[in-house]
Amino acid sequence: MILAVTLNAALDVTYDVDALVPHATHRVREVRTRAGGKGVNVARVLRALGHDVVVSGFAGGATGAAIRADLAAAGLPDALVPVAGESRRTVTVVAAADGDATLFNEPGPEVSDDEWAAFADRFAVLAAGADAVVLSGSLPPGVRPDAYARLVAATDARTVVDADGPVLAAALAARPDVVKPNAAELAAVAGAGDPREAAAWLRARGAGAVVASLGADGLLAVTADGAWRARPPRRVAGNPTGAGDACVAALTAGLVAGAAWPDLLRDAVSLSAAAVAAPVAGDVDLDLHRRHRAAVHLEEIHAAHTDR
């Protein structure tokens, strides 16, 4: 079983419009609503790949009930902990003219000390039976920035962390197996212009491996076994919102399977592209994934070394 933690679960609302024009009125062509948050998106992809997944985190109010109902409809077991506040919504506007997506993310409900303690107790039970634990996304108000560090330290399962800023920086000391920042997040935490140097800096501070998503340029991976650049065979048009989450799902599945890094990275790049081709975050075009995987360009590189 894989445990996907989404502390700040959301109800994702996606609007399709012809074009996004500032200061204009827009006619929405289609509206899609589903349970979301980065960990939920990861869980959906893992389930599509045939893995048993449990979703945990917080859920509250009518929005929380809608999140739970949608997870149940999708066949995703949840172990979400109730909170007094209202779960957040996110709104994504996808413009058909250029395929770009614009996101609006609410902060989420305030989490009390007692609610965090209830989650920590549930996490300990769930993580004890997990092959891997995924910790993804933002923290709701009231949760300390070292939350992911504490959760990584509380399990012997393989761990994948997808976070940014102080949350990612704090998690490094707990020695997660993999961290997956994007290029901007990597530079913000490490303060380095060169991604290889920045990834080496994160590894020196505790990350077992760093896999940085570079958008259309694919992935940079710096690991104990070597370093690679992995690029997609071509650019895929669509909604890029869930690409990073699909990448995390591939990394997690690869860790559980004991896959070699080159194979794991091919899966991560092709699944990311397959997510862009799908209409909403959390879905993947598995046919495109299979076609792209064999054509992923993989290059072994020399990792930078830094003691900054």
Stockholm file with secondary structure:
# STOCKHOLM 1.0

chainA/1-308         MILAVTLNAALDVTYDVDALVPHATHRVREVRTRAGGKGVNVARVLRALGHDVVVSGFAGGATGAAIRADLAAAGLPDALVPVAGESRRTVTVVAAADGDATLFNEPGPEVSDDEWAAFADRFAVLAAGADAVVLSGSLPPGVRPDAYARLVAATDARTVVDADGPVLAAALAARPDVVKPNAAELAAVAGAGDPREAAAWLRARGAGAVVASLGADGLLAVTADGAWRARPPRRVAGNPTGAGDACVAALTAGLVAGAAWPDLLRDAVSLSAAAVAAPVAGDVDLDLHRRHRAAVHLEEIHAAHTDR
#=GR chainA/1-308 SS CEEEEETTCEEEEEEEESCCCTTSCCCCSEEEEEEESHHHHHHHHHHHTTCCEEEEEEECHHHHHHHHHHHHHTTCCEEEEECSSCCEEEEEEEETTTCCEEEEECCCCCCCHHHHHHHHHHHHHHHHTCSEEEEESCCCTTSCTTHHHHHHHTCCSEEEEECCHHHHHHHGGGCCSEECCBHHHHHHHHCCSSHHHHHHHHHHTTCSEEEEECGGGCEEEEETTEEEEEECSSCCCSCGGGHHHHHHHHHHHHHHHTCCHHHHHHHHHHHHHHHHHSSSTTCCCHHHHHHHHTTCEEEEECCCCCCC
#=GC SS_cons         CEEEEETTCEEEEEEEESCCCTTSCCCCSEEEEEEESHHHHHHHHHHHTTCCEEEEEEECHHHHHHHHHHHHHTTCCEEEEECSSCCEEEEEEEETTTCCEEEEECCCCCCCHHHHHHHHHHHHHHHHTCSEEEEESCCCTTSCTTHHHHHHHTCCSEEEEECCHHHHHHHGGGCCSEECCBHHHHHHHHCCSSHHHHHHHHHHTTCSEEEEECGGGCEEEEETTEEEEEECSSCCCSCGGGHHHHHHHHHHHHHHHTCCHHHHHHHHHHHHHHHHHSSSTTCCCHHHHHHHHTTCEEEEECCCCCCC
//
